[in-house]
Amino acid sequence: MEVLKIATAGSVDDGKSTLIGRILYDTKSLTTDKLEAIEKTSKQKGYDYLDFSLATDGLVAEREQGITIDVAHIYFSTASKSYIIADTPGHVEYTRNMVTGASTSQAAIILIDARKGVIEQTNRHFFINNLLRIKDVIVAVNKMDLVDYSEEIYSGIKADFEELMSKRDYKEQNITFIPVSALKGDNVVNSSEKMPWFKGQTLLEHLELLDRKDIYNTGTPRFPVQYVIRPKTDEFHDFRGFAGKVYGGELSVGDEVVALPSQTKSKIKDIYFYDKKYQTASRRSSVTITLEDEINVSRGDMLVKVGDLPTIDKQFTATISWMDSQNLQPGNKYVVQHGVNKVLAKVASIHHKIHPDYSGIDDQASSLGMNDIAKVTFKLNKPIFFDLFKNHRTNGSFILIDTQSNNTVGAGFIN
């Protein structure tokens, strides 16, 4: 079954957790004990409605304050798709959490409070979705019940957001506007009788009809080798397979490939998934590949098609989302984890800091603090094989690891 990962974004009290809880409730994805707990807690708080945010806010502090602090992943399924929703916090101080939640998503929901309209945080949320090249973005104008389901208010918010869209550099995004009330359930799973003026799909209907080709950024196939399989049994005495996941495109038996970094060539002999053979390995499939020639391929190497080589270099410039309390400064050394490769890197220069509300850049920045986003150049102690992030989301991204603490301190997108 197809799996779709969705990131949510919204300001404080825009209703992200309530929206997700409503989806779970209306799709009958809540367990009986969870539903009973929501009913009991809602009654204890004196609410005359079910507080669906309790379905997702797992931390005690989240439930007490009524805000989302950590990234939560919620799973549910319909007859046609399985969904993973990354419920991310909307506060400025949790920008790194938003980036983390959205970095592996194929679609996003940006919530806007119908009473407040497009605000500074909306700019930030849209900027992150634009930065991460998320192809399908749903703008859910929430709390329509609190503005009497006004078409005029909805149209004004839509016009303001369309003005914001003109500032983006990623023009391939599909933007869909849907007026909803997460609390009342209008246009979330079921169509609303309160907004007959809206002729579009409900939120879930839109997600259900999303086609893979509309949400996955296409690119040339990349096959990072995660493991070399040598069974050394009588039956498979000479077997030598390379296990990994196909990113960006398809690989087929007979394709001429290049092994990086050695740049030796061969052809794909067989493609295995467990004990079955396939003619083609589709994008995002985990397979084992054998080659016609005995060439040297190890973990961390990459197989690519002849004529579709990535950039091989010991230096690159990237947009960095900094996630650590210790500042990033020129001269600092970190481990760059790019796919399965780990390479020591030094910060060569900080070009400028980017204001994620579309208000410009700071070209005087000498260091990066937590939640800062900036353009940074790195020098590596050995070459890696990479693509630009705009062309290949997987092979154009990496994380930074602190050499002392071993903590992940940043995420990067090569440009």
Secondary structure, DSSP 4 states (H G I P E B T S, - for coil): -EEEEEEEE--TTS-HHHHHHHHHHHTT-S-HHHHHHHHHHHHHTT-SS--GGGGT--SHHHHHHT---S-EEEEEE-SSEEEEEEE---SGGGHHHHHHHHTT-SEEEEEEETTT-S-HHHHHHHHHHHHTT-SEEEEEEE-GGGGTT-HHHHHHHHHHHHHHHTT-S-TT-EEEEEE-BTTTTBTTTB--SS-TT--S--HHHHHHH--HHHHSPP---EEEEEEEE---SSTTTT--EEEEE-BSS-EETT-EEEEETTTEEEEEEEEEETTEEESEE-TT-EEEEEESS-----TT-EEEETT---EEEEEEEEEEEE--SSPB-TT-EEEEEETTEEEEEEEEEEEEEEETTTTEEETT---B-TT-EEEEEEEEEEEEEE--TTT-TTTTEEEEEETTT--EEEEEEE-
